[in-house]
Amino acid sequence: MKKRMIAFIMAAVMIFSLAGCSGSNDKGNSDNSSAKTEEADAKTNEVWGNDAGAGETCGDPDGDYTIGVVIHTTTDFLCSKLKSYTDYMGKEFGVKFSYYIIENFADETYLSAIENLCAQGVDGIITTNFSGTAVLQGLKICEDNDVYLGVGFSQIDESIKEQVYASKYFVGGSYEADYQAGYDIITSLIDTGCKNIAAIGYEPGITCHDRRWEGMMAAFEDHPEIQKAGEYRGLEFTKAVEDFLAADDTIDGIAITLLGIEYCSEPIKSAGREGQIKIAFCDLSENCQEGLDSGEVACAIGGQYVDVVFPFIFMYNTLEGTPLSDEKVEVPVNFITCKTGEEFSNYMTYLHNDGVYAWTTDELKQVIKKYNKDATSEDLVKMGASYSIDDTMNRHKSE
């Protein structure tokens, strides 16, 4: 409570200071004064007055700890499940989760979100897709506010890893096998007979998508018999598909580092190419069942909502004063790969439908020292390595 009050006072002082400075400009330079005032007001609103994600909380509203989550949405197939998992864990372990929704993945957007959450008085922050050297700046903000930081959906860049790990405020993180996912996207299309594949990816700069792209390109190199119809990296995914199909009527496969079925199906239909083109992609959605059943989808990879478990477990143990290890750990987490309708149906039944999760709170207690004094970081690493539909089915088949 004391920390929350201090944070509130700091936020109020900063807002007052910014407003005060902007209002004390030299009257002889009114144009410059106005510009500086607008700039200060914009910065104030950006950092301290941004309501994005305000009111989006879950877990225990009266919990002992509050953990902020920086994420791009809480409403899509992946992130709504991630949020429901934190709600489930928070109610069991006495943690309130406060969500901060970002509108893009720019460094300054993340840093503003972290500043805002620190001003709210959170005890810890989990950031998703936060990558590059800006992580050091985010960690510095956390250090200044006595707030812990965990990272999900992304691995800490090698160039700053030593510095990040040296901070007592970095609790650990988790990331998926993105390179392998990208590689598998291409080989799955090859396995279905595709010979001319278009490659589409998110614009450069986000580690997970960069690594998926690297995996895709490596698969092309390893299979020189396959034609690469072209490459596109940006944000206009549907248009990219349309352009590829308009330029080349021999394309029989589309590989994309994100929600492929949503961006690809309609352009394929519009081009009159239904049944002629296979799609493979990362990120599952409710439309995967139909696509896998029909054969339009060669491979759908996802299931990474569980990623939030790992930084949460690291952080909860740290907040309790019982960190799992003196050495910092980032957990590699398996993806779920679905190549048939049956596999996706099992994923939904055992991992994604309402009320089902990869690990129950009783299972998670085994990696929390409060409940199991022998818990270690290695236990979390094993969890990430064993994560699969079959493993979850075996553990929960009697439920």
N, C-alpha and C positions, 0 to 999 in steps of 0.2 A: 504493500500500500504506500509506503514511504517513497519507493522508487517511482510509482505512478504519479504521486503528487509532484515530485521533483520534475518529472518529465513534462507534466502539464504546465508547470511554472516556466520551464525552459522554453516550451513552445510559445507560450503567451509572451514571454520576454522577446523572443526572436521576432514574432509578428509585430510587436510594438516598436521594436528597434528599426525594423525595415520600414514601417510606416512613418516613424519619426524622422529617419534619415531622408526619406523621399519628400517630406514636407518642409524641410529646412534649407531648400536650395536657394541660391542667390537670385533675387528678384530681377536682376539685370539680365538674366539669361533664361527667360520664361520658357522658350521652346525646349531648351535643353532640360530644364527643370521638369517639364511635362513628360518628356521622353523617359527621364530617369524614374519619375514617379510610376509611370505605366510599367516600366521594366521591373521595378521593385514589387509592385502590386501583383504582376504576373508571376513572379518568382514565389511570392508569399502564397498565392492561390495554388500554385503548382505543388509546392512542398507541404504547406500546412493547411490549406483549405480545400484540397482535392477530396471530393466525396466518393470517388470511385470505390466501390466495394463497401461503402459505409452501410452498416446494418447487417451485413452478411456474416453472421456468426453461427457457430454450431458447437456441439459438445455440451459441457457443463457450464451454464451461464454464471454459476457461483464457484467455479473451479479455483483450485489453489494457484494455478498458473494460467497465463494467457499466452498463446503462441500465434503470431501472425503468419499468414500464408500469402505469399506473393505469387499470383497466377493469372493467366490471361482470360479465364472464364470459369464459371462454376455450372454452366448449363449444358455443355455438350456431353456426348456419350462417355468420354474419358473422365473429364474433370468433375462432372456431377457425381460419378461413382467415387472419385477421390475424396470429394467433400463429404459424401455419406460415410466413408470409412473413417474420416476424422471425427465425424459426429458420433459414430459408434465407439471409437476409442476414447474420445473426450469424456463421454458420459460414464465410462467405466473407470477411468483413471483420474477424474477430477480436473480436466483441462478444458478451458474455453479456447476455441479457435476463432480468430478474427481474420476474415478474408479481405485482401486488397487486390482489386482487379486492375490489371494494367492493360492499356490499349495497344501497346506495341512492345517490342523487345529491345528497344534502344537502351544503352547504358544509363542515360540520365533518367529514364523512366523507372528503372529498377532502383536507382539511388534515391529518387524522390519517394518511392514507395517505402523503402527502408527507413528513411528519415521520418516519414509520416507515422509509420507503425511505432517507431521508437518514441515519438512524441506522445503517442497514445498510452505509453507505459507498458508495452508488452514485455514478457520475460524472455522470449525467444522468437526468432523468425526463421521460417522455412521458405527459401526462394526456389522456384522452379524455372528451369531453362536459363539460369543466370550463369553466364560463361564469359570467358576472356579475362583480361587483367582488371576489369572493373570490379571483380569480386573483392580485390584488395581494398578498394574505396568503400565498398559496402561493409566490409568487415571493420574498417576503421570507424565508420559511423556507429556500428554496434558496440565496439570497444568504448567509444566515448560515452555511450549511454548505458553501459553495463547490461547489454543484451546479447544473448547467444545466437549464433547463426548456423544453420544447416542448409545444405544445397541438395536439391533433387532434380532428376531428369538430366543431369549434366555432371561431367567429371571436371575437377579443378585442373586448369591448364598447367602443364608441366613447368612452364616458365615461372610460375608463382607458387607452386605447390609447397615448397619449403617454407616460404613466408606465411602462407595461409595456415599450414599445419603448426607453425610456431605459436600461433595465437591461442590463448586459453579460451577465447570466445567462439572459436570454430569447433563445433561438436562432431562433425563428420558429414557424410553425404552418401548418395547413391546415384547410379547411372545404369542405363541399359546397354545391351550389346548392339549398339547402333551400327557399327561397321558390319558385323555379321548379318544384321537385318537387311542392310542395303545389298549385300552380296547375295543373300537368299532370295531377295525380290527378283533379281535378274535370273538366277539359276532356276527358279520356279517357273518362270516364263519359258525358258529354254526347255525345261522338262516337259512342258505341254506342247512343244513343237514350234514355238515362236522363232522366227528367223530375222525379223527386222523390228527392233525395239526402240521406242522413243523414251528418252530419260528426262524426267521432270523433277525439280527439287525446289525447296524453299530457298529464298535468297541467302547468300553466304553470310556467316556471322554467328549463327547459333550452333553450338558444338554438336548437339545430337543430330541435326540435319546435315551438318558438314560431314560427320562420320558416316552417316547413311549414304551420302553421295560418294564418298571415297570408296565404300564397299561396293556400290554399284559400278563405279568405274573400274575397280579391280576385277570384277566378274567379267566385264567386257574384255579386259586385257587377257584374261585366262581363257576366253572363248572367242578367238579371232574368227571363227567360222560364222559368228553371229554379226549381223549388220546393226550398227547403231544409227538409227534414223536421224538423230539429232539430240541436242541438249538444250534445256531451258532451266534457268534458275531465276526466280523472281517471285511475284505475288499474284500474277494473273494466270492462274493455273488452267481454268476452263478455256480461256482464249488460247493458251499454249497448245492444248489438246486440239482445239479447232484448227489452229494454224498447221500443226503437224499433219492432221488428216487431210486438209485441203492441199497440202504440198506433195503428199506421198500416199498413193492408194495401195501401196504394198505393205504398209505398217500392219503388223499383226499382234503387237504387244506394246503396252504402255506401263512403264515403271515410274512410280512417284513416291517421294519420301514422306508423304502425309496422306490425308484422307482421299484416297484415290477414287473410290466408287462415287463419291459425291461430285467430284470434279470431272470425271471421265464418262460416266454412263450417258448423260444427256447429249454431249457432243457426238458420241459414237452413234446414238440413235438418230440424231439430226443428220449425220453424214450417211445414213443408210447402211451402216457397217455392223449392225447387231449380229452376233454370232460369228463374226470374223476377227474380232480383236479381244485378246485377253488382257486383264488388268492385274497388277500386283502392287502392293502398297503397305505403308505403315499406318497405324491408327485404326482400330476397329470402330464399327458403328452398327446401328440396328439394321442397316441395309445389307450387311455382310451375309446374312443367312440366305437371302434370295440370290445374291450374286454367286455364292459358293454352290448353292443347289443347282443353279442354271449352268454353271461352268464358265460364266463370264469372268469370275474372279479366280485367278490361279493361286493366289496366296494373299492372305491378310494377316498382318503382324501387329500385335498390340498387347493389351492387358496390363499396361504399366501403371495403372492406378495404385497398385501396391507399393510403388516407389516411395510414397509418403511415409510408409511405416518405418523405414530405416532412419531417416533424419529425426523422425519423432522419437523413436526408441533411444537413439543417442542423446537427444536433447532432454527427454524426460529423466533418464538416469543422471545426467549432469545436473539438472535442476534439483534433483533429490539429493545431490551431494555424493552420488555413488557412480561416477563414470565407468563405463564398461572396460576401458583400457586407458593406460597412460599415453599410448600411441594413437594418433588419429587414423581413422579408417574410412574409406569410401567403399561401399558395397556394390559389386557388379550384380545386376539383377537380370534374370532371363526375361526375354520376351515370350509371349504366347504366339505360336504360329499355327494358323488354321488354313488347311488346304482342302478341306472337305466340309460339307454342311454339317456332318455329324460332329466334327471337331468343334465347330463354332457353337452348335447346340449344347455340347457338353460344357464349353466355356461359360455360356450363359447360365446353365443350370447350376454349376458348381462354383462359379467365380463372380458372376456379374449380376444376376437377378437380385431384386430387393431382398435384403436380409442375409445374403450370403457373401462371405469374404474369404480371401485366401488363407488368412489365419484368424482364428477366433481370439477374443481377448484372453481367454484362458490359456491359449497357446502363446500369446504374446507375453504373458506374465513370466514365462520361462526365460525370457531375455531381459527381464527387469530385475535388478538386484534387490529391490524392495520385496520381491516375492521369491526370488531364487538367487541366493548369495553366490552361487557358482556361475552365474551368467557371464559370458564374455563376448567380445566383438566377433570372435570367430564363429559364434553361434549365428549371428546375423549374416555373416558371409555365407555360411552353409544354407541358410534360408533362401538367400538370393540365388544361389547356385541350383537349388532343388526346385525352385518355383516352376510349376507346370500344371497343366490340367490333370495329368495322371496322378501327380503327387498330392494335389488337393483332393481329388476323388478318393484316393486311398485313405487319406486322413479323415475325411468327412463322410465316407460312404454309409455310415450307420445313422447319420443325422436325418 
